[in-house]
């Protein structure tokens, strides 16, 4: 009886252990997010960076308030023969259609940064849909191009937001290198933040109207070039299909 009892306990323990591993197993979606299971809850993760052996990174600029420095940013990048990506808020697009055209005509990628820059995890599904559809239409009406990328305001997201974006054909993009330029950091401080964090496949977050972005950008470019990084737009870094995303937001080609 003791032997039977011990074996039964061992079997129960093994079954319990297997169940734990199953519950913690990671499964990938077929589109833009990664699903990690903890018990009965799941978490979807945007793209923070890309796994690549190539020394290439993407410089991205969020535009919500102000546009004075936008043309200067474009000129700096173009003079250096580089690419960039701009995430535009709908009300910024309405106020600056000439800047949208300038970004597009420079050959840069344009993504949506929502329509009104709300904290989107607090919105209903219909409100999220309206934010995304409206902002994408505003951009497309000017450029004639379909929008592929979406960056949530404040970096704030939840499962509903990522799922909604995916259903609309949008890849949700975060960043793994934050310049914190919006805090008024000096050009050298902005550069230091990038120097200490950048790696192959990094997505670098900047803002189009930060106090010292125009002074910082040439320093950033010089450093990245000195480290043999190629600066590309997001569409040349982020995979569009046949990929997975790990629980740290690293996009991996299948």
ABEGO torsion letter per residue (X at the ends): XAAAAAAAAAAAAAAAAAAAAAAABBBBBABABBBBBBEABBBBBBBABBBBABBBBBBBBBBABEAAAAAAAAAAAAAAGBBBBBBBBAAAAAABAAAAAAAAAAGBBBBBAEAAGBBAAABBAAAAAAAAAAAAAAAAAAAGBBBABBBBBGGBBBAAAAAAAAAAGBBBBBBABBAGAAAGBBAAAAAAAAAAABBBGBBBBBBAABAAAAAAAAAAAAAAAAAGBBBBBAAAABBABGBBBBAAGBBBBX
